Amino acid sequence: MAPASGDFVLHPFHNANIHERRFAARLVRAVPIGLIVLTSVLVAVGVFKNTTLLLSICAVLNLAQWLFVSSSAMFGILGSHRVKETAIAAEAEAILAERSSNSENVVQVQHVIVFPNYEEDEAMIADTLRCIQEARGSKDFVVVLGMEEREGESGKTKAENLEKRFETSFRKMFSTYHPKGKHEVHLDGSEDEEVPGKASNLKWAVNRAHERCREELNLDMENSILTVADADCLFHPLYFAHLTAEFRVMRDAPGEQHRWTMWQAPQLPYRNYYISPAPSRVWGYISSIYEFGGVSSLISGGHHMVFSAYSVHLQLAVDAQLWDGDIIAEDHHAYIKGFFYSVHCSAVQAMQAAKGDGGIAALRGCRPALRVRPVMLPVKSTSVVSAEGYWPTWVARWDQAKRHCQGVSELSYSLLAIWDMLCTLPLSVYNLQFMMQLSKVVLKLFLMHTVSVCQAIALGVLTLYWVLHHRSVPYCPDRIWMASSDGDTLLCGLAGAWALTWPVMIPFALVAIANYRFIRCSFSEPKEESKGSTSLWHQQDGEIPPTYGSKALTLIGLIIFDCLVLLGPVMVPYGLFAQLVGCWNVLLRGNHFKYVTAAKMLSSGGPDYGTMPSGP
């Protein structure tokens, strides 16, 4: 899977790092905050010089955000109807796999599962391992606990307890201990100390796991799938069986797509839904729209990056070194680095082939092979809830929001890799398909991390402008209508200066409907239909109590209240302000960031948060 050997030795642009000391690295770190500053300046010019400019900026940003949120929600709603049929199909696949498992002609697929963790609750990890134990084929799994040396003796004791408890449940279970004080060496020769967190832990754990699986367990690396996940992630019992079936189909088909595929299941943070305070619930709505909707869009040919819990060919993970030691958003980075690694490999092959046939092969250009495939069997995780009380939960959620928003650094990394790529590859390898794939990668990052902030700033300024000018904006009507076909006022409507009521309500309604469907199809219905199953995945229903005998009624009421009343106010500090902090930190410090493990409480026997009763 590594680049083919030959005369061409290309600069490894996929290994670019925003902490390098060269000017280009410093420049791309300024891009996120620069886009926000540029938007603010243009908005200010619009306020004082040209109202049409102000309206135009707001209209473009509003439309982009409207399309992004609405399309994600619609894809999510459609995808939620695929969960049950995917589970049925996976059950049939698992039965066929069991029947053929004894055949000498069937090459077995191995699963290596890594759980990086730091100061996580032992009981929570035990539940996660129990869920893996309940999966089809778990006796053949290799499970790795990615521990941190800095956790000290308590971490070692925890790992030893878990290994002893589950040692007979899997083919092999062992722990790795990420050492303190390691450094990440960059392409320009500079180096930085690793950032403590999931990425640096994974970099160490996956390499150690690969060595042990190859040398001690004698696993076939060509038929091994790596899955990484957080300590609170519960996989569907048929997730790995479904992966096995898909991998075998791709492996037996022409080409090598099985080596260049990442698998992503939609992840929903609703295991503790009802006991979660407002900031955690509201973040869950937004996160679920992006992730469930993004995964569902893959069914229709859309684009999405992996998130939190995902799977990838083990050898690809090692060859591409998908995780760097000084990044925060390890999931998005793994996908983006894998994408640019596939660009690098494809370019090498195209240039070597062109040398042999006089340049004809170069006309085919670069064709990056990395793809993400959806697995419509949701992964269940938890939202931030602190056992210490209401206010500590809000603080813990702020820490998590800052960490998530630090993912904007991946936009800078992508731009730096593109710059190095443009300086490396000849024009002959570029083609329309390649450029389209590249634009999707960058556009997704823009939409996730900068467009929403710029839109909030522009719309906020326009609202203030409207208030200070006696609730009017030049060229725009001062009355609210349901709709209008008048071209002269369309710009005002799109900008938000004059309300087109029904378009504004569409994304709010879609977010509410989508999250109702997510919770119903992934939490409530599986438990209702489990018919006494003791599967941990099926038993997790979000702890939603009934209202007048109906859990659905409770869910509908809470979601409507959250979306209509709390969504806007909560997303100002946890969305807008957190993203501004993230952009500023990337400019000044890159990914050097204090990683704070999120507090996660599952039991409803803790303090009263308003949505849960105090326990006995």
C-alpha positions as CSV (number, residue, x, y, z in Angstrom):
1,M,0.0,0.0,0.0
2,A,3.0,2.3,0.3
3,P,4.0,4.3,-2.8
4,A,5.5,2.1,-5.5
5,S,9.2,2.1,-5.7
6,G,11.0,3.6,-8.7
7,D,12.8,6.7,-9.9
8,F,10.1,9.1,-8.6
9,V,10.6,10.2,-5.0
10,L,7.9,12.8,-4.4
11,H,7.9,15.2,-1.5
12,P,5.6,13.7,1.2
13,F,3.2,16.6,1.3
14,H,0.7,14.5,3.3
15,N,3.1,14.8,6.2
16,A,2.9,18.6,6.3
17,N,2.4,20.1,9.8
18,I,1.1,23.5,10.8
19,H,3.8,23.7,13.5
20,E,6.6,23.8,11.0
21,R,8.7,27.0,11.2
22,R,8.4,28.0,7.6
23,F,6.3,30.9,6.4
24,A,3.7,28.8,4.6
25,A,2.8,27.0,7.8
26,R,2.4,30.2,9.8
27,L,0.3,31.7,7.0
28,V,-2.2,28.9,6.9
29,R,-2.6,29.1,10.6
30,A,-3.9,32.6,10.1
31,V,-6.5,31.7,7.5
32,P,-9.4,30.8,9.8
33,I,-9.2,33.9,11.9
34,G,-8.3,35.9,8.8
35,L,-11.6,34.8,7.1
36,I,-13.5,36.0,10.2
37,V,-11.7,39.3,10.3
38,L,-12.3,39.8,6.5
39,T,-16.0,39.1,7.0
40,S,-16.1,41.6,9.9
41,V,-14.3,44.3,7.9
42,L,-16.6,43.8,4.9
43,V,-19.7,43.9,7.2
44,A,-18.4,47.1,8.7
45,V,-17.9,48.7,5.3
46,G,-21.4,47.6,4.5
47,V,-22.8,49.3,7.6
48,F,-21.0,52.6,7.0
49,K,-20.6,52.8,3.3
50,N,-22.8,50.4,1.3
51,T,-25.9,48.7,2.7
52,T,-26.2,46.5,-0.4
53,L,-22.8,45.0,0.4
54,L,-24.0,44.2,4.0
55,L,-27.2,42.6,2.7
56,S,-25.2,40.6,0.1
57,I,-22.8,39.2,2.6
58,C,-25.6,38.2,4.9
59,A,-27.6,36.7,2.1
60,V,-24.7,34.5,0.8
61,L,-23.7,33.3,4.3
62,N,-27.3,32.7,5.4
63,L,-28.0,30.7,2.2
64,A,-24.9,28.6,2.6
65,Q,-25.7,27.8,6.3
66,W,-29.4,27.2,5.4
67,L,-28.4,24.7,2.7
68,F,-25.8,22.9,4.9
69,V,-28.1,22.5,7.9
70,S,-31.3,21.6,5.9
71,S,-29.6,19.1,3.6
72,S,-27.8,17.4,6.5
73,A,-31.1,17.1,8.4
74,M,-32.9,15.8,5.4
75,F,-30.2,13.2,4.7
76,G,-30.3,12.2,8.3
77,I,-34.1,11.7,8.3
78,L,-33.8,9.6,5.2
79,G,-30.9,7.6,6.7
80,S,-32.8,6.9,9.9
81,H,-35.1,4.7,7.9
82,R,-32.1,2.6,6.8
83,V,-31.1,1.6,10.4
84,K,-33.6,-1.3,10.8
85,E,-33.1,-2.7,7.3
86,T,-29.3,-2.6,7.7
87,A,-29.6,-4.5,10.9
88,I,-31.7,-7.2,9.2
89,A,-29.3,-7.4,6.3
90,A,-26.3,-7.6,8.8
91,E,-28.0,-10.5,10.6
92,A,-28.3,-12.4,7.4
93,E,-24.7,-11.6,6.5
94,A,-23.6,-12.8,10.0
95,I,-25.4,-16.1,9.5
96,L,-23.9,-16.7,6.1
97,A,-20.4,-15.9,7.5
98,E,-20.8,-18.4,10.4
99,R,-21.8,-21.1,7.9
100,S,-18.8,-20.4,5.7
101,S,-16.3,-19.8,8.6
102,N,-15.0,-23.4,8.5
103,S,-14.4,-23.4,4.8
104,E,-10.7,-23.5,3.9
105,N,-11.4,-21.3,0.8
106,V,-12.5,-18.3,2.9
107,V,-9.8,-16.0,4.2
108,Q,-10.7,-14.8,7.6
109,V,-11.0,-11.1,8.3
110,Q,-9.4,-10.0,11.6
111,H,-10.6,-7.1,13.8
112,V,-8.2,-5.1,15.9
113,I,-10.0,-2.6,18.2
114,V,-8.2,0.2,20.0
115,F,-9.7,2.3,22.8
116,P,-7.4,5.2,23.6
117,N,-8.3,6.6,27.1
118,Y,-7.0,8.8,29.9
119,E,-8.6,9.0,33.4
120,E,-11.8,7.3,32.1
121,D,-14.0,5.6,34.6
122,E,-13.2,1.9,34.8
123,A,-16.9,0.9,35.0
124,M,-17.6,2.8,31.7
125,I,-14.8,1.1,29.9
126,A,-16.0,-2.2,31.3
127,D,-19.4,-1.5,29.8
128,T,-17.8,-0.7,26.4
129,L,-15.8,-4.0,26.5
130,R,-18.9,-5.9,27.5
131,C,-20.6,-4.5,24.4
132,I,-17.7,-5.6,22.2
133,Q,-17.9,-9.0,23.9
134,E,-21.6,-9.2,22.8
135,A,-20.7,-8.6,19.1
136,R,-20.8,-11.4,16.6
137,G,-17.5,-13.1,16.2
138,S,-15.9,-11.3,19.3
139,K,-13.9,-14.4,20.2
140,D,-11.6,-13.6,17.3
141,F,-11.1,-9.9,18.1
142,V,-7.9,-8.3,19.3
143,V,-8.7,-5.6,21.8
144,V,-6.2,-3.0,22.8
145,L,-6.5,-0.5,25.7
146,G,-4.5,2.6,24.8
147,M,-3.4,3.8,28.2
148,E,-1.3,6.9,29.2
149,E,1.9,6.5,31.2
150,R,1.1,9.9,32.8
151,E,-1.9,8.3,34.5
152,G,0.5,6.5,36.8
153,E,-0.2,3.4,38.9
154,S,-3.9,4.0,38.8
155,G,-4.0,3.6,35.1
156,K,-1.9,0.4,35.2
157,T,-4.2,-1.1,37.9
158,K,-7.3,-0.2,35.9
159,A,-5.9,-1.8,32.7
160,E,-4.8,-4.9,34.6
161,N,-8.3,-5.3,36.2
162,L,-10.0,-5.0,32.8
163,E,-7.5,-7.4,31.1
164,K,-8.1,-10.0,33.9
165,R,-11.9,-9.5,33.6
166,F,-12.1,-9.9,29.8
167,E,-9.0,-12.0,29.0
168,T,-11.1,-15.0,27.9
169,S,-13.6,-12.9,25.9
170,F,-11.4,-12.2,23.0
171,R,-8.6,-13.8,21.0
172,K,-6.2,-11.4,22.6
173,M,-6.4,-8.4,24.9
174,F,-3.5,-6.2,26.0
175,S,-2.6,-2.6,26.9
176,T,-0.2,-0.1,25.6
177,Y,1.2,2.8,27.6
178,H,1.9,6.0,25.7
179,P,5.1,7.5,27.2
180,K,5.5,11.1,28.3
181,G,7.8,13.6,26.7
182,K,7.8,12.3,23.1
183,H,8.3,14.7,20.2
184,E,6.8,15.1,16.7
185,V,9.5,15.7,14.1
186,H,8.3,17.8,11.1
187,L,9.4,17.9,7.4
188,D,11.4,21.1,7.9
189,G,13.5,19.4,10.6
190,S,11.8,21.3,13.5
191,E,10.1,19.4,16.3
192,D,7.6,19.9,19.0
193,E,6.5,18.0,22.1
194,E,3.5,15.9,21.5
195,V,0.1,17.2,22.6
196,P,-1.4,14.9,25.3
197,G,-4.6,13.6,23.8
198,K,-6.3,11.0,21.7
199,A,-4.1,11.5,18.6
200,S,-0.8,11.0,20.2
201,N,-2.2,8.1,22.2
202,L,-3.4,6.5,19.0
203,K,-0.2,7.1,17.1
204,W,1.7,5.0,19.8
205,A,-1.0,2.4,20.4
206,V,-1.7,1.5,16.8
207,N,2.0,1.1,16.0
208,R,2.5,-1.1,19.0
209,A,-0.6,-3.1,18.2
210,H,0.5,-3.6,14.6
211,E,3.8,-4.9,15.8
212,R,2.4,-7.4,18.3
213,C,-0.4,-8.5,15.9
214,R,2.2,-9.2,13.1
215,E,4.9,-10.7,15.2
216,E,3.2,-12.4,18.2
217,L,-0.3,-13.2,16.8
218,N,0.8,-13.7,13.2
219,L,-2.2,-11.9,11.9
220,D,-2.6,-11.4,8.2
221,M,-2.1,-7.7,7.8
222,E,-3.8,-7.7,4.4
223,N,-7.0,-8.9,6.0
224,S,-7.0,-6.9,9.2
225,I,-9.4,-4.0,10.0
226,L,-8.6,-1.5,12.7
227,T,-11.4,0.2,14.6
228,V,-10.7,3.1,17.0
229,A,-13.3,4.5,19.4
230,D,-13.7,6.4,22.6
231,A,-14.2,4.7,25.9
232,D,-17.9,5.4,26.0
233,C,-18.8,4.1,22.5
234,L,-21.2,1.2,22.2
235,F,-21.1,-0.6,18.9
236,H,-24.1,-2.4,17.4
237,P,-23.7,-6.2,18.0
238,L,-23.7,-6.7,14.2
239,Y,-21.3,-3.8,13.3
240,F,-18.2,-5.9,12.9
241,A,-20.0,-8.7,11.1
242,H,-21.3,-6.1,8.6
243,L,-17.8,-4.8,8.2
244,T,-16.5,-8.3,7.6
245,A,-19.1,-8.9,4.9
246,E,-18.4,-5.6,3.1
247,F,-14.6,-6.1,3.3
248,R,-14.9,-9.6,1.7
249,V,-17.0,-8.3,-1.1
250,M,-14.5,-5.5,-1.9
251,R,-11.5,-7.8,-1.5
252,D,-12.9,-10.3,-3.9
253,A,-13.8,-7.6,-6.5
254,P,-11.3,-6.2,-9.0
255,G,-9.0,-3.5,-7.7
256,E,-7.9,-2.7,-4.2
257,Q,-10.7,-0.6,-2.8
258,H,-10.8,-2.7,0.4
259,R,-7.4,-1.3,1.2
260,W,-8.4,2.3,0.7
261,T,-11.7,2.4,2.6
262,M,-12.7,3.9,5.9
263,W,-16.0,2.9,7.5
264,Q,-18.2,5.2,9.6
265,A,-21.3,4.5,11.5
266,P,-23.5,7.5,12.7
267,Q,-22.7,8.3,16.3
268,L,-25.3,9.6,18.7
269,P,-24.4,11.0,22.1
270,Y,-27.8,10.1,23.7
271,R,-27.0,7.3,26.1
272,N,-27.7,9.8,28.9
273,Y,-30.0,12.0,26.9
274,Y,-32.7,12.8,29.5
275,I,-30.3,13.6,32.4
276,S,-28.1,15.9,30.2
277,P,-28.4,19.6,30.9
278,A,-29.3,22.0,28.1
279,P,-25.8,22.7,26.7
280,S,-25.1,19.0,26.3
281,R,-28.5,18.2,24.7
282,V,-28.3,21.1,22.3
283,W,-24.8,20.2,21.2
284,G,-26.1,16.6,20.7
285,Y,-28.7,17.9,18.3
286,I,-26.2,19.8,16.2
287,S,-23.5,17.1,16.3
288,S,-26.1,14.4,15.3
289,I,-27.3,16.5,12.4
290,Y,-23.8,16.8,11.0
291,E,-22.7,13.2,11.7
292,F,-25.8,11.2,11.1
293,G,-26.7,13.4,8.1
294,G,-23.2,13.3,6.8
295,V,-23.0,9.5,7.0
296,S,-26.4,9.2,5.4
297,S,-25.4,11.4,2.5
298,L,-22.7,8.9,1.6
299,I,-25.5,6.6,0.5
300,S,-26.4,9.1,-2.2
301,G,-22.8,9.9,-3.2
302,G,-22.2,12.7,-0.7
303,H,-19.0,13.6,1.1
304,H,-18.2,13.0,4.7
305,M,-15.2,12.6,7.0
306,V,-14.8,10.0,9.8
307,F,-15.7,11.0,13.3
308,S,-14.8,9.7,16.8
309,A,-15.4,5.9,16.2
310,Y,-14.4,4.5,12.8
311,S,-12.7,1.7,11.0
312,V,-9.9,1.5,8.5
313,H,-7.6,-1.1,6.9
314,L,-4.9,-1.7,9.6
315,Q,-2.0,-1.6,7.1
316,L,-3.2,1.7,5.6
317,A,-3.3,3.2,9.1
318,V,0.4,2.2,9.6
319,D,1.7,3.0,6.1
320,A,0.1,6.5,6.1
321,Q,0.7,7.1,9.8
322,L,-2.7,8.6,10.0
323,W,-2.2,10.2,13.4
324,D,0.4,12.8,14.3
325,G,1.4,13.4,17.8
326,D,0.7,17.1,17.9
327,I,-2.9,17.4,16.7
328,I,-6.3,17.5,18.4
329,A,-9.0,16.5,15.9
330,E,-7.5,13.0,15.3
331,D,-10.6,11.7,13.4
332,H,-10.8,14.4,10.8
333,H,-7.0,14.5,10.6
334,A,-6.9,10.7,10.0
335,Y,-9.2,11.1,7.0
336,I,-7.6,14.1,5.5
337,K,-4.1,12.7,5.9
338,G,-5.3,9.4,4.4
339,F,-6.8,11.3,1.5
340,F,-3.5,13.2,0.7
341,Y,-1.5,10.0,1.2
342,S,-3.7,8.4,-1.5
343,V,-3.1,11.4,-3.7
344,H,0.6,10.9,-3.2
345,C,0.5,7.2,-4.0
346,S,-1.7,7.7,-7.1
347,A,0.6,10.5,-8.4
348,V,3.7,8.3,-8.0
349,Q,1.9,5.5,-9.9
350,A,0.7,7.8,-12.7
351,M,4.2,9.3,-13.2
352,Q,5.9,6.0,-13.2
353,A,3.4,4.6,-15.7
354,A,3.8,7.7,-17.9
355,K,7.6,7.2,-18.0
356,G,7.0,3.7,-19.4
357,D,4.5,4.6,-22.1
358,G,5.7,8.0,-23.2
359,G,3.4,10.1,-21.1
360,I,0.0,8.5,-22.2
361,A,-0.7,7.2,-18.7
362,A,-0.2,10.7,-17.2
363,L,-3.2,11.9,-19.1
364,R,-5.4,9.8,-16.7
365,G,-4.0,11.9,-14.0
366,C,-4.2,11.5,-10.2
367,R,-7.1,9.4,-8.9
368,P,-7.0,9.3,-5.1
369,A,-8.6,6.1,-3.9
370,L,-9.6,6.8,-0.3
371,R,-13.3,6.5,0.3
372,V,-15.6,6.6,3.3
373,R,-18.4,4.0,3.4
374,P,-21.5,4.3,5.6
375,V,-22.5,1.7,8.2
376,M,-26.0,2.5,9.2
377,L,-25.8,0.7,12.5
378,P,-25.5,3.7,15.0
379,V,-22.8,3.9,17.6
380,K,-24.1,5.1,21.0
381,S,-22.1,7.5,23.2
382,T,-22.6,9.9,26.0
383,S,-23.0,13.6,26.4
384,V,-21.1,15.7,29.0
385,V,-22.7,15.4,32.4
386,S,-20.7,16.0,35.6
387,A,-21.6,14.3,38.8
388,E,-20.4,17.4,40.7
389,G,-23.5,19.4,39.7
390,Y,-25.1,21.7,37.2
391,W,-22.5,24.4,36.9
392,P,-19.5,22.0,36.6
393,T,-21.4,20.4,33.7
394,W,-21.7,23.7,31.9
395,V,-17.9,24.3,32.5
396,A,-17.1,20.8,31.3
397,R,-19.2,21.3,28.2
398,W,-17.3,24.5,27.5
399,D,-14.0,22.6,27.7
400,Q,-15.3,20.0,25.3
401,A,-16.6,22.7,22.9
402,K,-13.2,24.4,22.8
403,R,-11.6,21.0,22.0
404,H,-14.1,20.3,19.2
405,C,-13.6,23.8,17.7
406,Q,-9.9,23.2,17.7
407,G,-10.7,21.0,14.7
408,V,-10.5,24.2,12.6
409,S,-6.8,23.6,12.6
410,E,-7.5,20.8,10.1
411,L,-8.5,23.5,7.6
412,S,-5.1,25.0,8.0
413,Y,-3.5,21.6,7.6
414,S,-5.4,20.9,4.4
415,L,-4.4,24.2,2.9
416,L,-0.7,23.6,3.8
417,A,-0.9,20.1,2.3
418,I,-2.5,21.5,-0.9
419,W,0.3,24.2,-1.1
420,D,3.0,21.5,-0.8
421,M,1.1,19.4,-3.3
422,L,0.9,22.2,-5.9
423,C,4.6,22.8,-5.4
424,T,5.3,19.1,-5.9
425,L,3.1,17.5,-8.6
426,P,3.3,18.4,-12.3
427,L,0.3,19.8,-14.1
428,S,-0.1,16.5,-16.0
429,V,-1.5,14.7,-13.0
430,Y,-4.4,17.1,-12.3
431,N,-7.9,16.3,-13.7
432,L,-11.5,17.3,-13.0
433,Q,-12.3,14.3,-10.8
434,F,-9.3,14.9,-8.6
435,M,-10.1,18.6,-8.3
436,M,-13.7,17.9,-7.4
437,Q,-12.6,15.5,-4.6
438,L,-10.1,18.0,-3.3
439,S,-12.7,20.8,-3.3
440,K,-15.1,18.6,-1.3
441,V,-12.5,18.1,1.4
442,V,-11.8,21.8,1.8
443,L,-15.4,22.9,1.5
444,K,-16.6,20.6,4.2
445,L,-14.1,22.1,6.6
446,F,-15.1,25.6,5.6
447,L,-18.8,24.9,6.2
448,M,-18.2,23.2,9.6
449,H,-15.8,25.7,11.1
450,T,-15.9,29.1,9.5
451,V,-19.1,29.7,7.6
452,S,-21.3,29.4,10.7
453,V,-19.1,31.9,12.6
454,C,-19.0,34.4,9.8
455,Q,-22.8,34.0,9.3
456,A,-23.5,34.6,13.0
457,I,-21.3,37.8,13.0
458,A,-22.8,39.2,9.8
459,L,-26.4,38.5,10.9
460,G,-25.7,39.8,14.4
461,V,-24.4,43.1,13.0
462,L,-27.3,43.4,10.6
463,T,-29.7,42.9,13.5
464,L,-28.0,45.6,15.6
465,Y,-28.1,47.9,12.5
466,W,-31.8,47.2,12.2
467,V,-32.5,48.0,15.9
468,L,-30.4,51.2,15.9
469,H,-32.1,52.5,12.7
470,H,-35.6,52.2,14.3
471,R,-36.2,48.7,13.1
472,S,-35.7,49.4,9.4
473,V,-33.0,48.7,6.8
474,P,-32.7,50.8,3.6
475,Y,-34.2,49.2,0.5
476,C,-36.0,46.7,2.7
477,P,-39.7,46.6,3.8
478,D,-40.5,47.0,7.5
479,R,-43.3,44.5,7.6
480,I,-43.1,40.7,8.0
481,W,-44.7,38.6,5.3
482,M,-44.9,34.9,4.8
483,A,-43.2,35.1,1.4
484,S,-42.7,37.4,-1.6
485,S,-41.8,36.9,-5.2
486,D,-40.7,40.6,-5.5
487,G,-37.1,40.5,-6.8
488,D,-36.4,43.9,-5.2
489,T,-37.0,42.4,-1.7
490,L,-35.5,39.0,-2.3
491,L,-32.0,40.1,-1.2
492,C,-33.5,41.5,2.0
493,G,-35.3,38.2,2.7
494,L,-32.2,36.1,2.2
495,A,-30.1,38.5,4.3
496,G,-32.6,38.3,7.2
497,A,-33.4,42.0,7.2
498,W,-36.9,41.1,6.0
499,A,-38.3,37.9,7.2
500,L,-39.3,35.2,4.8
501,T,-40.9,33.2,7.6
502,W,-41.2,29.8,6.1
503,P,-37.6,29.4,5.0
504,V,-36.4,30.4,8.5
505,M,-38.6,27.8,10.1
506,I,-37.5,25.0,7.8
507,P,-34.1,24.3,9.3
508,F,-35.4,24.5,12.8
509,A,-38.2,22.0,12.0
510,L,-35.9,19.7,10.2
511,V,-33.4,19.6,13.1
512,A,-36.2,18.8,15.5
513,I,-37.7,16.1,13.2
514,A,-34.3,14.6,12.4
515,N,-33.3,14.3,16.1
516,Y,-36.6,12.8,17.0
517,R,-36.1,10.1,14.3
518,F,-32.5,9.6,15.5
519,I,-33.5,8.9,19.0
520,R,-36.5,6.8,18.1
521,C,-34.7,4.5,15.5
522,S,-31.5,4.1,17.5
523,F,-32.6,4.2,21.1
524,S,-36.3,3.8,21.9
525,E,-37.3,1.4,19.2
526,P,-34.4,-1.1,19.6
527,K,-35.2,-1.5,23.2
528,E,-38.9,-1.8,22.6
529,E,-38.3,-4.4,19.9
530,S,-35.5,-6.3,21.7
531,K,-38.0,-8.8,23.2
532,G,-36.0,-9.4,26.3
533,S,-32.6,-9.2,24.8
534,T,-29.8,-8.5,27.3
535,S,-27.6,-6.8,24.7
536,L,-26.2,-3.6,26.2
537,W,-26.6,-1.7,22.9
538,H,-30.3,-2.5,22.7
539,Q,-30.9,-1.6,26.4
540,Q,-29.5,1.9,26.1
541,D,-32.6,4.0,25.4
542,G,-31.6,7.5,26.7
543,E,-33.4,7.0,30.1
544,I,-36.5,8.9,28.7
545,P,-39.5,8.6,31.1
546,P,-43.0,8.4,29.8
547,T,-45.5,11.3,29.8
548,Y,-49.1,10.1,30.1
549,G,-47.7,6.7,29.3
550,S,-45.8,7.7,26.2
551,K,-42.0,8.2,25.9
552,A,-42.5,9.6,22.5
553,L,-44.6,12.4,23.9
554,T,-41.8,13.3,26.4
555,L,-39.3,13.2,23.6
556,I,-41.3,15.4,21.3
557,G,-42.0,18.0,24.0
558,L,-38.3,18.2,25.0
559,I,-37.0,18.5,21.5
560,I,-39.5,21.2,20.5
561,F,-38.7,23.2,23.6
562,D,-34.9,22.9,23.1
563,C,-35.0,23.8,19.4
564,L,-37.3,26.7,19.7
565,V,-36.1,28.2,23.0
566,L,-32.6,27.0,23.8
567,L,-30.8,26.3,20.5
568,G,-30.0,29.9,19.7
569,P,-28.9,31.1,23.2
570,V,-26.9,28.0,23.9
571,M,-25.0,28.0,20.6
572,V,-23.8,31.6,21.1
573,P,-21.2,30.7,23.8
574,Y,-20.7,27.0,22.9
575,G,-20.7,27.6,19.1
576,L,-19.7,31.1,18.2
577,F,-17.4,32.0,21.1
578,A,-15.8,28.6,21.3
579,Q,-15.0,28.7,17.6
580,L,-13.5,32.2,17.9
581,V,-11.3,30.9,20.7
582,G,-10.3,27.9,18.5
583,C,-9.4,30.1,15.5
584,W,-7.4,32.4,17.8
585,N,-5.5,29.5,19.4
586,V,-4.6,28.0,16.0
587,L,-3.2,31.4,15.0
588,L,-1.0,31.8,18.1
589,R,-0.3,28.2,19.3
590,G,-1.4,25.9,16.5
591,N,-2.6,22.7,18.2
592,H,-0.9,23.2,21.5
593,F,-3.9,22.9,23.7
594,K,-4.7,21.5,27.1
595,Y,-6.8,18.4,26.5
596,V,-9.5,18.1,29.2
597,T,-11.3,14.7,29.4
598,A,-15.1,15.3,29.3
599,A,-17.1,14.4,32.4
600,K,-19.6,11.7,31.5
601,M,-22.2,10.3,33.9
602,L,-24.6,7.6,33.0
603,S,-26.6,6.9,36.1
604,S,-29.6,8.9,36.9
605,G,-28.9,8.7,40.6
606,G,-26.8,11.8,40.7
607,P,-27.8,15.5,41.4
608,D,-31.0,17.0,40.1
609,Y,-30.3,18.8,36.8
610,G,-33.9,19.7,36.2
611,T,-34.6,17.0,33.6
612,M,-33.9,14.2,36.0
613,P,-35.2,13.3,39.5
614,S,-32.8,13.0,42.3
615,G,-31.9,9.5,43.0
616,P,-32.6,7.7,46.3
